[in-house]
Amino acid sequence: MPLFEFLQDVNHRPEPFAEYTARELWTDPHTSEHMLAYHLNETVDAASRNPVFVDRSVDWIVSHFALGAGARVADFGCGPGLYGQRLARAGLDVTGIDFSANSLSYARKAAADEGLDIEYVQADYLGFETERRFDLIIMIMCDFCALSPTQRASLLGKFRSMLASGGAVLLDVYSPRMFDSREECATYAFNLMGGFWSADEYFGFLNTFKYDDQRVLLDKYTIVERHRTRRVFNWLQCFTPSQLELEFVDCGLQVVQCWADVAGSPYDPGADEFAVVAKVTREGALPQSEGAEREGRP
């Protein structure tokens, strides 16, 4: 391809969620190894949050949802099991789903070393199926934001079908404040991100696009190696609480609580993230503005 046309392609703005490349990011042996390192790096909140926060988060989850011994929890996008281990230590029956072989290998070894009985399933959680029903489903670190509207609807329908009676969903998302803080930009570097994308030398292009009408962000990476060129699309949907509520309602779930984070901090409309708790919509339930379960809502 002539250089001019190549650069045009590099800088092309795709339609929102036109391509989905998460599988490559998490299953490629090289990049998934680096992602695992980010998960385990206790000094940065990159792929996972720091251990102090995770400890506080798990303590709040167990207490807030009154999860007794044997309560069933599914962790969608469990990574190396940072939540799974802690929840299992509290006596919970944990299932973790992730499609990174590197992350799950670490998680399984860590569980075995502690004698914890955790079921880890290597799968794309968009296609995960099980006959089990869970008292709590968690999806943490704003994974929900990386999915297209169609994928989100499918996943929420899956959550609804997998909840036990009285069960709940807990997940966090990015807010409009986070969207507003980002700027469009184009960056180029040799071995962009310090060799993150390949063990071999490469040239990396990063284009950040903003879609104001949809509050969608895209970090588009073009990685040029000696014998191949590939693109990775990192989509981020930013939500208002009301927008998120509508998506849940459309899938038979009702948002009953809103928090600043998955550790139960009070909701902050000026923060970059927020978390919600949702339950299966009940026949004859009160409107959300009147529901008694709206503790913690703004």
C-alpha positions, 0 to 999 in steps of 0.5 A: 500500500502506498505510504499516503494511503497507509497513513490515511488508513491509520488516521481513519475514524471508524464508526462506533464499535465497528470492529471488536479486537479484545480477543487479540489483546487478551489471547496473544501470548505476548500482549497477554503476558504484559497485561498480566504484569499490569494486573499484578503491578501493585503500584498502578491501577491499570488492568486491576486496582491496587490491593488495598482497594481490592481488599476494601472492595471484597469486604464491602461486597461480602457485607453489603450483599450478605454473602454467607458461606457457600454463596455463589459468585460469578466474576466475569473478566476475572483476570488473575483471580484477585477478587476470586481468591479473596472471595473464596477466602471468605467461604464463597463458591466462586466461578471466574470467567476469562479468555486469557490463558496467562491470567487463568494459569496464574489464578489457578496456581494461586488458588491451588497454593492456598488450597482454594476451590475456585472454578476458573473457566477459559472462555469469552464471557460473551459466549459463556453458558452454564446451568449454575445460578449465582447469588452475585455476578460481578464485572469489575474494572469497567469491562462493560464499557468496552462492549458494543450496545448489541454485546451489552444487551446480550450480556445483560440478558445472560446475567438475568438468566444466570441470577438466582432468586434475589441475586444481584449484579455489580459492575462499574462504568466510566462517566461523562466526566471521564469522557470530557477529560480525554482529548483527541490526539495522534501519536507515533513512536518506535516500539510504542508503549515500550515493547508492549505490542510485540517481542520484535521491533515495531512502529506504533501509531495511536489515534484517539477519537471522540464520538460526542453524540454517543459519549464513546472513546476509541484508542485505535492502535496500528502496529507495524511489524516487519512482516505484518500490520495489525490494528487493535481497537479499544472502545470505551462507552461512557454512561450517565446513570439514567442511560445505564438504567435504560439499558438494564431495564430493556434487558429485564434488570432494574438498577437499585443502587448507585455508588462511586465505586465497587467498594461502596463509596458514596456516589460522586457525580463529578468522578470519572467512574461509578458503580451500580447494583441491579436485580431482576425486574419484579412484577408489580415493583415500585417505580425506581423513584419510589423503590425502597432499595434506592439506598446509595442512589444520587 
